[in-house]
């Protein structure tokens, strides 16, 4: 316990850096996942195939390979940047595939008659999706979307292994490898940090799920 208290400032700064990674990755993956989900349910066959290719490629590829591709592959073709942004971008791309499938499952849960009614009153595909389909689909996507976000937070630890620096993974490595402190209390502090990220997300999404269930 003294190890955690004595290094509270380091754990706090690592937690904030991990929170920053998760916020960027959550925002990016939600936007990108929504775009891919729209492509997958669009009436354009080419977009459907490209969306399916995106999802199948990323869902069936280990996250470590995706991160290696961004962190070490891109610099070889002249795309240079910090490991922080390479890591965040890789996490966004990877998580977007799971966000897409969560959103697509919600869209598919809406009765087909709703889309037909939208077309009957003259709405375009985009307008019908935005005004009629997505508002109803959101009721069904909260649980799988919550799982995707929780998995994304846990996967941020893998991002830390790619030299981002300053986040919880680096804090644990610095305290155990560089300073020689015992691993058990250090890892306990790291686990507590991730729980402080995951538990509030699960709590808030649980409240949201109950609200939309009542609205149903």
C-alpha positions as CSV (number, residue, x, y, z in Angstrom):
1,X,0.0,0.0,0.0
2,X,2.9,2.4,0.8
3,X,4.1,1.9,-2.8
4,X,0.8,3.3,-4.1
5,X,0.7,6.2,-1.7
6,X,4.4,7.2,-2.2
7,X,3.9,7.2,-6.0
8,X,0.3,8.6,-6.0
9,X,1.3,11.5,-8.2
10,X,2.8,9.2,-10.8
11,X,-0.3,6.9,-10.8
12,X,-2.5,10.0,-11.1
13,X,-0.6,11.4,-14.1
14,X,-0.7,7.9,-15.7
15,X,-4.4,7.7,-15.1
16,X,-5.0,11.0,-16.8
17,X,-2.9,10.0,-19.8
18,X,-4.8,6.7,-20.1
19,X,-8.1,8.7,-19.8
20,X,-6.9,10.9,-22.7
21,X,-6.2,7.9,-24.9
22,X,-9.6,6.4,-24.1
23,X,-11.5,9.7,-24.8
24,X,-9.8,10.2,-28.2
25,X,-10.3,6.5,-29.1
26,X,-14.0,6.5,-27.9
27,X,-14.8,9.6,-29.9
28,X,-13.0,8.5,-33.0
29,X,-14.3,4.9,-33.0
30,X,-17.9,6.1,-32.5
31,X,-17.7,8.4,-35.5
32,X,-15.9,5.9,-37.7
33,X,-18.0,3.0,-36.6
34,X,-21.2,4.9,-37.4
35,X,-19.8,5.8,-40.9
36,X,-19.0,2.1,-41.6
37,X,-22.4,0.9,-40.2
38,X,-24.2,3.4,-42.5
39,X,-22.1,2.0,-45.4
40,X,-23.0,-1.6,-44.5
41,X,-26.8,-0.9,-44.5
42,X,-26.7,1.5,-47.5
43,X,-28.5,0.5,-50.7
44,X,-25.2,0.9,-52.6
45,X,-23.6,-2.6,-53.1
46,X,-20.0,-1.2,-53.3
47,X,-20.4,0.5,-50.0
48,X,-21.8,-2.6,-48.4
49,X,-18.9,-4.7,-49.6
50,X,-16.3,-2.1,-48.5
51,X,-18.0,-1.9,-45.0
52,X,-18.0,-5.7,-44.7
53,X,-14.4,-5.9,-45.7
54,X,-13.5,-3.2,-43.1
55,X,-15.2,-5.1,-40.3
56,X,-14.0,-8.6,-41.2
57,X,-10.4,-7.4,-41.7
58,X,-10.2,-5.6,-38.4
59,X,-12.3,-8.0,-36.2
60,X,-10.2,-11.0,-37.3
61,X,-6.8,-9.3,-36.9
62,X,-5.2,-9.1,-33.4
63,X,-4.9,-5.6,-32.0
64,X,-1.2,-6.0,-31.6
65,X,-0.8,-6.5,-35.3
66,X,-2.9,-3.5,-36.0
67,X,-0.8,-1.4,-33.7
68,X,2.5,-2.7,-35.1
69,X,1.1,-1.8,-38.6
70,X,0.5,1.8,-37.5
71,X,3.5,2.3,-35.2
72,X,6.2,0.6,-37.4
73,X,4.7,0.2,-40.9
74,X,3.6,3.8,-41.5
75,X,7.0,5.4,-40.8
76,X,8.5,3.1,-43.5
77,X,6.3,4.8,-46.1
78,X,7.0,8.3,-44.9
79,X,4.1,8.8,-42.6
80,X,5.7,9.9,-39.4
81,X,4.2,10.9,-36.1
82,X,4.2,10.3,-32.4
83,X,3.6,6.8,-30.9
84,X,0.7,8.4,-29.0
85,X,-1.2,9.2,-32.2
86,X,-0.2,6.0,-33.9
87,X,-1.5,4.1,-30.9
88,X,-4.8,6.1,-30.7
89,X,-5.4,5.7,-34.4
90,X,-4.8,2.0,-34.4
91,X,-7.2,1.7,-31.4
92,X,-9.8,3.8,-33.2
93,X,-9.7,1.6,-36.3
94,X,-9.8,-1.6,-34.4
95,X,-12.7,-0.5,-32.1
96,X,-14.7,1.0,-35.0
97,X,-15.3,-2.5,-36.4
98,X,-17.0,-3.6,-33.1
99,X,-18.9,-0.3,-32.8
100,X,-20.1,-0.8,-36.4
101,X,-21.5,-4.2,-35.7
102,X,-23.2,-3.0,-32.5
103,X,-24.9,-0.2,-34.4
104,X,-25.8,-2.4,-37.4
105,X,-27.4,-4.9,-35.1
106,X,-29.5,-2.1,-33.7
107,X,-30.5,-0.9,-37.1
108,X,-31.4,-4.4,-38.2
109,X,-33.7,-4.7,-35.1
110,X,-35.9,-1.9,-36.4
111,X,-38.9,-3.3,-38.4
112,X,-38.5,-3.1,-42.1
113,X,-41.8,-1.3,-42.3
114,X,-40.2,1.7,-40.7
115,X,-37.8,2.2,-43.6
116,X,-40.6,1.5,-46.1
117,X,-42.7,4.2,-44.4
118,X,-39.9,6.6,-44.6
119,X,-39.5,6.1,-48.3
120,X,-43.3,6.3,-48.8
121,X,-43.3,9.9,-47.4
122,X,-40.5,10.9,-49.6
123,X,-37.5,10.7,-47.3
124,X,-34.1,9.9,-48.7
125,X,-32.0,7.0,-47.4
126,X,-29.9,9.4,-45.3
127,X,-32.9,11.3,-43.9
128,X,-34.8,8.2,-43.1
129,X,-31.8,6.7,-41.3
130,X,-31.2,9.8,-39.3
131,X,-34.7,10.8,-38.4
132,X,-36.5,7.4,-38.1
133,X,-34.2,4.4,-38.0
134,X,-31.3,5.5,-35.8
135,X,-33.4,6.9,-33.0
136,X,-35.2,3.6,-32.6
137,X,-32.0,1.6,-33.1
138,X,-30.2,3.3,-30.3
139,X,-32.5,1.6,-27.8
140,X,-31.0,-1.8,-28.8
141,X,-27.4,-0.8,-29.2
142,X,-26.6,0.3,-25.6
143,X,-25.5,-3.1,-24.2
144,X,-23.3,-4.1,-27.1
145,X,-21.9,-0.6,-27.4
146,X,-21.1,-0.6,-23.7
147,X,-19.2,-3.9,-24.2
148,X,-17.3,-2.3,-27.1
149,X,-16.3,0.7,-25.0
150,X,-15.3,-1.4,-22.0
151,X,-13.1,-3.5,-24.3
152,X,-11.6,-0.4,-25.8
153,X,-10.6,0.9,-22.3
154,X,-8.9,-2.4,-21.5
155,X,-7.2,-2.5,-24.9
156,X,-5.7,0.9,-24.1
157,X,-3.2,-1.0,-22.0
158,X,-1.9,-2.7,-25.1
159,X,-1.5,0.7,-26.7
160,X,0.7,1.7,-23.8
161,X,3.1,-1.1,-24.6
162,X,4.0,0.6,-27.9
163,X,6.0,3.4,-26.4
164,X,3.3,6.0,-25.8
165,X,4.8,6.9,-22.5
166,X,3.2,8.3,-19.4
167,X,0.1,6.2,-19.2
168,X,-0.6,3.4,-16.6
169,X,1.3,0.7,-18.5
170,X,4.4,2.9,-18.6
171,X,4.0,3.8,-14.9
172,X,3.9,0.1,-14.0
173,X,6.9,-0.6,-16.2
174,X,8.9,2.3,-14.7
175,X,8.2,1.4,-11.1
176,X,8.9,-2.3,-11.4
177,X,11.7,-2.5,-14.0
178,X,13.4,0.9,-13.6
179,X,13.0,1.4,-9.9
180,X,12.8,-2.2,-8.8
181,X,9.6,-1.9,-6.7
182,X,7.6,-5.0,-6.0
183,X,5.2,-5.9,-8.8
184,X,2.1,-6.8,-6.7
185,X,1.4,-3.4,-5.2
186,X,2.3,-1.6,-8.4
187,X,-0.1,-3.8,-10.4
188,X,-2.7,-3.3,-7.8
189,X,-2.5,0.4,-8.3
190,X,-2.7,-0.1,-12.1
191,X,-5.8,-2.3,-11.8
192,X,-7.4,0.3,-9.5
193,X,-6.8,2.9,-12.1
194,X,-8.5,0.9,-14.9
195,X,-11.4,0.1,-12.6
196,X,-11.8,3.9,-12.1
197,X,-12.2,4.2,-15.8
198,X,-14.4,1.1,-16.5
199,X,-16.8,1.2,-13.6
200,X,-18.2,4.7,-14.2
201,X,-18.7,3.9,-17.9
202,X,-20.6,0.7,-17.0
203,X,-22.7,2.6,-14.4
204,X,-23.6,5.4,-16.8
205,X,-24.4,3.1,-19.6
206,X,-26.5,1.0,-17.3
207,X,-28.6,4.1,-16.4
208,X,-28.9,4.9,-20.1
209,X,-30.1,1.3,-20.8
210,X,-32.8,1.5,-18.1
211,X,-34.0,4.9,-19.5
212,X,-34.4,3.7,-23.1
213,X,-36.0,0.5,-21.8
214,X,-38.7,2.6,-20.1
215,X,-39.0,4.7,-23.2
216,X,-39.7,1.5,-25.2
